[in-house]
Amino acid sequence: MPEETDAKPPTVTPMRVVIAVCLIAPFVAMLWVSSYAKVEPTFIGIPFFYWYQMLWVLISTALTMIAYKLWQRDQRSRKGGASA
């Protein structure tokens, strides 16, 4: 027998769309290999292929942190604004 909960049903909100974009963007950028499979331009002697991927490590970290903070805000607003 299913339990009844006070949780609201999942809904698509603009904030959740932004969260999804933040989490999907690094995958798309890294899976689109033809966009960065080249040597030029070099950065301090490092070919583009390598420094582009390392740059995405930092970008992915920032985007994941943004998504996490937005998710926390979304969950707080769904629970009635209780701070945690």
Buried (B, 14 or more C-beta within 10 A) or exposed (E): EEEEEEEEEEEEEEEBEBBEEBBEBBEEBBEEEEEBEEEEEEEEEEBBBEBBEEBBEEEBEEBEEBBEEBBEEBEEEEEEEEEE
